[in-house]
Amino acid sequence: MSGEWVRPGQTLIWAVWVLAAATEGPAGEAPVRNTRLGWVRGKQAAVLGSAMPVNVFLGVPFAAPPLGPLRFANPEPMLPWNGFRDATLYPKMCLQNSDWLPSYEHILRVHFPNSGVSEDCLYLNIYAPAHADTGAKLPVMVWLPGGAFQTGSASMFDGSALAAYEDVLVVTTQYRLGMFGFFNTGDQHALGNWAFMDQLAALTWVQENIEFFGGDPRSVTIFGESAGAISVSSLVLSPLANELFHKAIMQSGVAIIPFLQAPDEERDKDLQMIADTCGCEAADSQALLRCLRAKPSEELLNISEKTKSFTRVVDGFFFPDEALELLIQKTFNSVPAIIGVNNHECGFLLPVNEFPEVLRGSNKSVILRMLHTALNIPTQYLSFVADEYFPDELSLFELRNSFLDLLGDVFFVVPGLVTARYHRDAGAPVYFYEFQHRPHCLRDRKPAFVRADHTDEIRFVFGGAFLKGDVVMFEGATEEEASLSRKMMRYWANFARTGDPNGEGLPLWPAYSQKEQYLQLDLNLSVGQRLKARKVEFWTETLPLVMSTSGGHLGPPSSLLFFSLLLPFLFPLAC
């Protein structure tokens, strides 16, 4: 691949490259690599318990800054640069309200560099074993961060431990968020889905450049959690992503989660509100775009926090059809997949030690009214939900636990299992897991009733216990937790290497076949079967059948629920 690439002065360039590679010297000296756009100079990092240093390249651009006419537009290629580009500084996060950072760090006992926010944010970070150079052909793992498509950044995650221990390349990337990532006018002038187009641009960059860092462009695994996992699942469904990756890992999120699209009427209301606030004309979408592209980014960021409708859309381009239809039709990239959930996905919805006042001293009728509002379940069918989740003799705390289980089932467990079935039936190898361990470091951060919460598995996948740099992901890990982390890193990396997570020294992880076996990830690993089979049957067969026979239907969930997923970012712990 590199031999086919010809640039002016190629002989001199490659002579300099050979000299630079030969004079990198001992661990700690700055590594340099050439890309198709120019040279980058990174730094080296050490990992606890590993003799292998890691070459780190931060803030490498994969697309042009999405400014001015490129706002609310597909990303464009980055222009080449002269000389060496400094790749030792963390890139700015994509535009978001960063006030959530202190609360997030406190709740989860993590720390990461706050590099500020900017609309110029289409950058990625690369973590490569120090021995890797052109020709090494190591498996590549591209991480898409989560954050409800409203928050997050590449630099919240450090791929050094995964790279050092498992001899893989790890890439963490960014994409536009909120209104900047999903604004659309409902016509051809602004189709939307800019966040997904950014992800395609990052994967295209990987195909064209990762070989120079020692990676194999023919062995790329995309993985992510929450909105990152939804992104992975969406890329699996998109024809535009064909051949850009070869395996996929979805941690606590898939494309058929029910809150992901807002009704057109909500978008139209938001368009009018934005136009009125900015002094723009809403009736002409081209004029509206010209007007908004001229506005300061801070002004649009403030306005975007008032909008609810700018989410993914079926644009006929990235998404040819609804996500579920694409699965049903089997018109998706049937690559090997790992799909999984945690056993208390919505514990974070109640991050304080006190039970919410809205439910205090009440009975299940209050919760059912909340479900009617949030899930759009017609009132005449709420009794069926009550019979399934809320037996008559429940204490307030049992009611709380059932309520959280219901939300976890609706938004994570059932969609994940349904997606796994479609992947399996399309002939793609798929492996399912349930993460079950509550991290010891959170014992004084979350109430005792919270088990393995949303995001808890990330610190294990990234080997947070072994990190020594600016990113703190697993402070206070126990010896048993470090051992579990090593096993999970090995499962994930084995999968990136071969499409099968199994390997020497690991308990067998059976494929998700008609037996529906799955791996229970805890301090003691075990295999389970037919995870929450009754709940899956209730939401996919029982309730829809009852509603269809009486002429009812389940409407789209309230977009307010989308914002409920941000609760841990918006409200600090009161403990």
C-alpha positions in Angstrom: 0.0 0.0 0.0 2.7 2.4 1.0 4.7 1.4 -2.1 2.0 2.7 -4.4 1.9 6.1 -2.8 4.1 8.6 -4.7 4.8 12.2 -3.6 7.2 14.8 -4.9 10.6 14.3 -3.3 9.7 10.8 -2.2 13.3 9.5 -2.2 14.4 12.3 0.2 11.3 11.9 2.4 11.8 8.2 2.9 15.5 8.6 3.5 14.7 11.1 6.3 12.1 8.6 7.6 14.6 5.8 7.7 17.1 8.0 9.5 14.4 9.1 12.0 13.3 5.6 12.7 16.9 4.5 13.2 17.6 7.3 15.6 14.5 7.1 17.8 16.8 5.8 20.5 15.8 4.4 23.9 12.3 4.5 25.4 11.1 8.0 26.2 12.4 9.7 23.1 9.8 11.2 20.7 8.6 8.8 18.0 7.9 10.3 14.6 5.8 8.9 11.8 4.8 10.0 8.4 1.3 10.1 7.1 -0.2 10.9 3.7 -0.6 14.5 4.9 2.7 15.0 6.7 4.9 14.1 9.6 3.7 13.8 13.2 5.9 13.8 16.3 4.4 12.0 19.4 5.7 10.9 22.8 6.2 7.6 24.6 4.2 6.4 27.6 4.9 3.6 30.2 2.3 1.2 31.5 2.3 -0.5 34.9 3.5 -4.1 34.8 4.6 -4.0 31.1 8.1 -3.6 29.8 6.7 -2.4 26.4 6.6 1.4 26.0 3.8 2.8 24.0 4.1 5.4 21.2 1.3 8.0 21.7 0.2 10.5 19.0 -2.4 12.9 20.2 -4.6 15.3 18.2 -3.9 13.9 14.8 -6.4 15.6 12.3 -8.5 13.2 10.2 -10.6 15.9 8.5 -10.6 19.6 7.9 -12.0 21.8 10.7 -15.8 21.9 10.3 -16.0 25.7 10.4 -17.9 28.3 8.3 -19.3 26.6 5.2 -18.4 23.2 6.6 -20.6 23.6 9.6 -23.7 21.4 9.2 -22.0 19.7 6.2 -20.1 16.5 5.5 -16.4 16.6 6.7 -13.8 17.5 4.1 -10.3 16.1 3.8 -7.6 17.8 5.8 -4.9 19.7 3.8 -1.3 18.6 4.0 1.1 20.4 6.3 4.9 21.1 6.2 7.4 20.0 8.8 6.6 18.0 11.9 3.2 18.4 13.5 3.2 18.3 17.3 1.2 15.3 18.4 1.9 15.5 22.1 -1.1 17.7 23.2 -4.6 16.6 23.8 -7.1 17.9 21.2 -9.9 20.2 22.3 -13.2 18.4 22.8 -16.0 18.9 20.4 -18.4 21.7 21.4 -20.4 20.7 24.5 -21.4 22.1 27.8 -18.3 21.0 29.8 -19.9 21.9 33.2 -20.7 18.2 33.6 -17.0 17.2 33.8 -16.5 17.7 37.6 -19.6 15.8 38.5 -18.7 12.9 36.1 -15.2 12.7 37.5 -16.5 12.6 41.0 -19.3 10.0 40.4 -17.1 7.6 38.5 -13.8 8.3 40.3 -12.0 9.1 37.0 -9.9 12.0 35.8 -9.0 13.1 32.3 -7.4 16.2 30.9 -9.8 19.1 30.2 -8.4 20.6 27.1 -11.4 22.9 26.5 -13.9 22.8 23.7 -13.9 23.9 20.1 -15.8 23.5 16.9 -12.4 22.6 15.4 -12.4 19.1 17.0 -12.0 16.4 14.3 -9.0 14.7 15.7 -7.9 11.3 16.9 -5.4 9.8 19.3 -3.2 6.8 18.5 -1.6 4.3 21.0 0.8 1.9 19.4 3.4 -0.6 20.9 6.8 1.0 20.6 8.1 -1.7 18.3 5.3 -1.1 15.7 6.2 0.5 12.5 5.3 0.1 8.8 5.0 -3.6 8.1 4.1 -4.7 11.6 0.4 -5.1 10.6 -1.0 -5.2 14.1 -4.8 -5.4 14.7 -6.4 -2.0 15.0 -9.1 -1.1 17.5 -10.9 2.2 16.9 -12.8 3.5 19.9 -15.9 5.7 19.5 -16.6 7.4 22.8 -20.1 7.7 24.3 -22.0 10.5 26.1 -25.5 10.5 24.7 -24.3 12.2 21.5 -24.1 15.4 23.7 -20.8 15.0 25.6 -17.5 13.1 25.6 -14.1 13.1 23.9 -11.4 10.9 22.6 -9.0 12.0 25.4 -11.2 10.6 28.2 -9.8 7.2 27.3 -6.2 6.0 27.3 -5.4 3.1 25.0 -1.8 2.6 26.4 -2.5 -0.4 28.6 -4.5 -2.2 25.9 -1.8 -1.5 23.3 1.1 -2.6 25.6 -0.5 -5.8 27.0 -2.2 -7.0 23.9 0.1 -5.8 21.1 -2.7 -4.0 19.3 -3.1 -0.4 18.0 -5.7 1.6 19.7 -7.3 4.7 18.1 -9.7 7.0 20.0 -11.6 9.5 17.9 -14.0 12.4 18.2 -17.1 13.4 16.3 -19.4 16.4 16.4 -22.0 16.4 19.1 -25.5 17.7 19.8 -26.8 20.2 17.3 -23.4 20.4 15.6 -23.5 16.7 15.0 -27.2 16.2 14.0 -28.7 19.5 12.9 -30.9 19.0 9.8 -33.5 20.9 7.9 -35.5 17.9 6.8 -34.5 18.4 3.1 -31.5 18.0 0.9 -29.8 21.2 2.0 -28.9 19.7 5.4 -29.4 16.0 5.7 -28.0 15.7 9.2 -26.1 12.7 10.7 -22.9 14.8 10.6 -21.6 12.8 13.6 -21.8 9.6 11.7 -20.2 11.1 8.7 -17.3 12.3 11.0 -16.9 8.7 12.1 -16.7 7.5 8.5 -14.0 10.1 7.8 -12.0 8.9 10.8 -12.3 5.3 9.6 -11.3 6.4 6.1 -8.2 8.1 7.6 -7.4 4.8 9.4 -7.6 2.9 6.1 -5.2 5.3 4.5 -2.7 6.0 7.2 -2.7 3.4 10.1 -0.1 1.3 8.2 2.5 3.9 8.9 2.0 3.4 12.6 2.2 -0.3 12.4 -1.5 -1.1 12.1 -3.2 -3.4 9.6 -5.9 -1.6 7.6 -7.4 -5.0 6.8 -8.0 -5.8 10.4 -9.9 -2.9 12.0 -12.3 -3.5 14.9 -14.7 -0.6 15.9 -15.8 -0.6 19.5 -17.7 1.8 21.7 -19.9 2.2 24.7 -23.4 3.8 25.0 -23.6 6.4 22.2 -20.3 5.0 21.0 -21.9 1.5 20.8 -24.9 3.0 19.1 -22.5 4.5 16.6 -20.8 1.1 16.1 -24.1 -0.5 15.5 -25.1 2.3 13.1 -21.9 1.9 11.1 -22.6 -1.9 10.8 -26.0 -0.9 9.3 -24.7 1.7 6.9 -23.7 0.8 3.3 -21.3 3.8 3.4 -19.1 2.0 6.0 -18.6 -1.1 3.8 -14.9 -2.3 4.0 -13.9 0.4 6.5 -13.9 -2.1 9.4 -14.0 -5.9 9.8 -15.3 -6.5 13.3 -17.6 -4.7 15.8 -18.0 -4.5 19.6 -21.1 -2.9 21.0 -21.0 -2.2 24.8 -24.3 -1.1 26.2 -25.9 0.3 23.1 -27.3 -0.7 19.7 -28.9 1.2 16.8 -32.5 0.0 17.6 -32.6 1.6 21.1 -36.0 3.4 21.0 -35.2 7.0 21.9 -32.9 7.8 19.0 -35.2 9.6 16.7 -37.4 12.6 17.3 -40.7 13.3 15.5 -40.6 15.7 12.5 -42.9 18.1 14.3 -40.4 18.5 17.1 -37.6 19.3 14.6 -39.8 21.9 12.9 -40.5 23.6 16.2 -36.8 23.7 17.0 -36.0 25.1 13.6 -38.4 27.9 14.2 -37.1 28.6 17.7 -33.5 28.7 16.4 -34.4 31.0 13.6 -36.3 33.3 15.9 -33.5 33.4 18.5 -30.8 34.0 15.9 -32.7 36.4 13.7 -32.7 34.1 10.8 -35.4 33.1 8.2 -36.8 29.6 8.9 -39.0 29.3 5.8 -36.0 29.0 3.4 -33.6 26.3 4.5 -30.8 27.5 2.4 -31.1 31.0 3.8 -31.3 29.5 7.3 -28.1 27.6 6.8 -26.2 30.6 5.5 -27.4 32.6 8.5 -26.5 29.9 11.1 -23.1 29.3 9.5 -22.2 32.9 10.1 -23.1 32.8 13.8 -20.5 32.4 16.6 -20.3 28.8 17.8 -20.9 29.8 21.4 -24.2 31.3 20.4 -25.3 28.1 18.7 -24.0 26.0 21.6 -26.2 28.0 24.1 -29.2 27.6 21.8 -28.6 23.9 21.2 -29.1 23.2 24.9 -32.8 24.2 24.4 -33.4 21.8 21.5 -34.5 18.2 21.8 -35.1 17.1 18.2 -31.7 17.0 16.5 -30.9 13.3 16.6 -30.2 10.7 13.9 -32.4 10.7 10.8 -33.2 8.2 8.0 -31.5 10.3 5.3 -31.5 7.7 2.5 -27.7 8.0 2.5 -26.1 6.9 5.7 -29.3 5.3 6.8 -31.2 3.9 3.8 -34.0 2.8 6.1 -35.0 2.5 9.7 -32.4 0.5 11.8 -34.8 -2.3 12.6 -35.8 -2.7 9.0 -32.2 -3.0 7.9 -31.7 -5.7 10.5 -34.9 -7.5 9.3 -33.9 -7.3 5.7 -30.3 -8.5 6.6 -28.9 -5.6 4.5 -26.0 -4.8 6.8 -22.3 -5.5 7.2 -22.5 -9.0 8.7 -19.1 -8.8 10.4 -18.2 -10.7 13.6 -19.6 -8.9 16.6 -19.5 -8.7 20.4 -22.6 -7.3 22.0 -23.2 -6.8 25.7 -24.8 -5.1 28.6 -24.3 -4.5 32.3 -26.6 -6.0 34.8 -27.8 -2.6 36.2 -27.6 -0.3 33.2 -29.9 2.4 34.7 -28.5 2.5 38.2 -27.0 5.8 37.3 -30.4 7.4 36.8 -30.7 7.6 40.5 -27.1 8.6 41.5 -27.9 9.9 44.9 -28.4 8.0 48.1 -32.0 9.3 48.5 -34.9 7.9 46.6 -36.3 10.7 44.4 -39.0 12.8 46.0 -41.3 12.1 43.1 -41.6 8.5 44.1 -41.2 8.9 47.9 -44.3 7.5 49.7 -46.1 6.7 46.5 -47.3 3.5 44.9 -46.8 1.9 41.6 -49.4 4.2 39.9 -46.9 7.0 40.1 -44.3 5.0 38.3 -46.8 3.9 35.7 -47.7 7.5 35.0 -44.1 8.2 34.5 -43.8 5.3 32.1 -46.8 6.5 30.2 -45.1 9.9 29.7 -41.6 8.6 29.0 -42.3 5.5 26.9 -45.6 6.6 25.3 -47.3 3.4 26.4 -51.1 4.0 26.1 -52.8 4.1 29.5 -55.0 1.1 28.8 -52.0 -1.1 28.4 -50.1 0.0 31.5 -51.7 -2.8 33.6 -49.8 -5.4 31.5 -46.6 -3.6 32.3 -47.6 -3.5 36.0 -48.3 -7.2 36.0 -44.9 -8.0 34.5 -42.7 -5.8 36.6 -44.7 -4.6 39.7 -46.5 -7.3 41.7 -48.8 -6.0 44.4 -46.7 -6.6 47.4 -43.6 -4.5 46.8 -41.9 -2.2 49.2 -40.8 1.3 48.0 -37.3 0.0 47.5 -38.4 -3.1 45.6 -40.5 -0.7 43.5 -37.4 1.4 42.8 -35.4 -1.7 41.8 -38.1 -3.0 39.4 -38.4 0.5 37.9 -34.7 0.6 37.1 -34.7 -2.9 35.8 -37.6 -2.0 33.5 -35.7 1.0 32.1 -32.6 -1.1 31.6 -34.6 -3.8 29.8 -36.3 -1.3 27.5 -33.2 0.7 26.5 -30.3 -1.7 26.7 -31.0 -5.4 27.4 -33.9 -6.2 25.0 -32.5 -4.1 22.1 -29.1 -5.7 22.6 -30.4 -9.2 22.6 -32.7 -8.6 19.7 -29.8 -7.2 17.7 -27.6 -10.2 18.6 -30.4 -12.5 17.2 -30.5 -10.6 13.9 -26.7 -10.8 13.6 -26.7 -14.5 14.4 -29.5 -15.2 11.9 -27.6 -13.3 9.2 -24.8 -15.8 9.6 -22.3 -13.5 11.4 -20.4 -14.8 14.4 -21.7 -13.0 17.5 -20.8 -13.2 21.2 -22.9 -11.8 24.0 -21.9 -10.8 27.5 -23.4 -9.5 30.7 -21.0 -7.5 32.9 -21.9 -8.1 36.5 -19.2 -6.6 38.7 -19.6 -3.4 40.7 -16.2 -1.7 40.9 -14.8 -1.6 44.4 -13.7 2.0 43.9 -17.3 3.1 43.7 -18.3 1.8 47.1 -18.5 5.4 48.5 -19.8 7.0 45.3 -23.0 5.1 44.5 -25.7 3.6 46.7 -25.3 0.0 47.7 -28.3 -1.1 45.6 -26.5 -0.2 42.3 -24.8 -3.2 40.8 -22.8 -3.1 37.5 -23.8 0.3 36.2 -23.7 1.9 32.8 -20.0 2.5 31.9 -18.6 0.3 34.6 -17.0 -2.1 32.2 -15.0 0.5 30.4 -12.3 0.7 33.0 -11.8 -3.0 32.7 -11.6 -3.1 28.9 -9.0 -0.3 28.8 -6.9 -1.7 31.6 -7.4 1.3 33.7 -5.6 -0.3 36.7 -2.4 -0.3 34.7 -2.4 3.3 33.4 0.3 5.8 34.6 -0.5 8.9 32.5 -2.9 11.9 32.6 -6.0 9.7 32.3 -7.2 8.0 35.6 -9.7 5.3 34.9 -9.4 2.8 37.7 -8.1 4.3 40.9 -8.1 1.8 43.8 -8.6 -1.4 41.7 -8.2 -4.6 43.7 -5.9 -7.4 42.7 -9.0 -9.5 41.7 -10.3 -6.6 39.6 -6.9 -6.2 37.9 -7.1 -9.9 37.0 -10.6 -9.5 35.5 -9.3 -6.5 33.5 -6.5 -8.6 32.0 -9.0 -11.3 31.0 -11.3 -8.8 29.4 -8.5 -7.0 27.5 -7.4 -10.4 26.2 -11.0 -11.4 25.1 -11.4 -8.0 23.3 -8.0 -8.2 21.7 -8.4 -11.9 20.7 -11.6 -10.8 19.0 -9.8 -8.0 17.2 -7.2 -10.4 16.0 -9.3 -13.3 14.8 -13.0 -12.5 15.2 -13.2 -15.0 18.1 -12.6 -13.8 21.7 -11.4 -17.2 22.9 -7.8 -18.2 23.4 -5.3 -19.9 25.6 -5.8 -19.4 29.3 -9.3 -18.0 29.1 -12.6 -19.7 30.0 -14.7 -20.6 27.0 -17.0 -17.9 25.7 -19.6 -19.7 23.6 -20.9 -18.1 20.4 -24.5 -16.7 20.7 -26.3 -19.6 18.9 -29.9 -20.8 19.1 -29.0 -21.9 22.7 -28.4 -18.2 23.4 -25.4 -18.8 25.7 -23.5 -15.7 27.0 -20.5 -14.9 29.1 -21.1 -13.6 32.7 -18.2 -11.2 33.3 -17.5 -11.1 37.0 -14.6 -11.9 39.3 -15.5 -15.5 38.6 -16.3 -16.0 35.0 -19.2 -18.2 34.0 -21.6 -19.0 31.2 -25.3 -18.2 31.3 -28.2 -19.0 29.0 -31.2 -17.1 27.6 -30.6 -13.8 29.4 -33.9 -12.3 30.6 -35.8 -14.5 28.1 -39.2 -13.7 29.7 -38.6 -9.9 29.5 -37.5 -10.2 25.9 -40.7 -12.2 25.1 -42.8 -9.6 27.0 -41.5 -6.6 25.0 -41.1 -8.2 21.6 -44.2 -10.6 21.6 -46.6 -10.3 24.5 -47.2 -6.6 24.7 -47.2 -6.0 20.9 -49.6 -8.8 20.4 -52.0 -7.5 23.1 -51.9 -4.0 21.5 -52.3 -5.2 18.0 -55.3 -7.3 18.7 -57.1 -4.2 20.2 -56.0 -1.8 17.5 -53.3 -0.1 19.7 -49.7 0.7 18.9 -46.6 1.8 20.8 -45.7 5.3 19.9 -42.2 6.8 19.9 -40.7 7.4 23.3 -40.6 10.9 24.6 -37.4 12.7 23.6 -37.2 13.8 27.2 -36.0 10.3 28.0 -33.0 11.1 25.8 -32.0 13.7 28.3 -32.6 11.5 31.3 -29.5 9.6 30.1 -27.5 12.7 30.9 -28.6 12.9 34.5 -25.2 11.8 35.9 -23.5 14.5 33.9 -26.0 17.2 34.9 -26.4 16.7 38.6 -23.6 16.2 41.1 -23.8 13.6 43.8 -25.5 14.6 47.0 -23.5 12.3 49.2 
